[in-house]
Amino acid sequence: MLKNKAYVFFFMGTVLVTYKIMPESADVDLNSFEDEIRGKIEGFGGRVIETEEENIAFGLKALRIRFSVDENKGDTEPLEHALQELHYIQSVEVVDVRRLIG
């Protein structure tokens, strides 16, 4: 029988993060760079759930990417900076962050 043990895993959770990634120009096909973007997310400890294109205007498309990550990672700002360093990405916007339950 276990006594006086702290079960930290009860307090840990997973969050679902949605990024909107804007390319440098309409000429950039973000889908062709999706593997590199996924690699950065997985290197951060995330697991990509879904990706989709979002039409913006005049042929410009953004990439929406949803991924789960352990909430103990804390802030996703280091990942955002790592993605923005890629030469074909203009900006990375956090659209949604939700705690997954269950």
Secondary structure as GFF3:
##gff-version 3
##sequence-region A 1 102
A	DSSP	three_ten_helix	8	10	.	.	.	ID=ss1
A	DSSP	beta_strand	14	23	.	.	.	ID=ss2
A	DSSP	three_ten_helix	30	33	.	.	.	ID=ss3
A	DSSP	alpha_helix	34	43	.	.	.	ID=ss4
A	DSSP	beta_strand	47	57	.	.	.	ID=ss5
A	DSSP	beta_strand	60	70	.	.	.	ID=ss6
A	DSSP	three_ten_helix	71	73	.	.	.	ID=ss7
A	DSSP	alpha_helix	77	84	.	.	.	ID=ss8
A	DSSP	beta_strand	89	100	.	.	.	ID=ss9
###
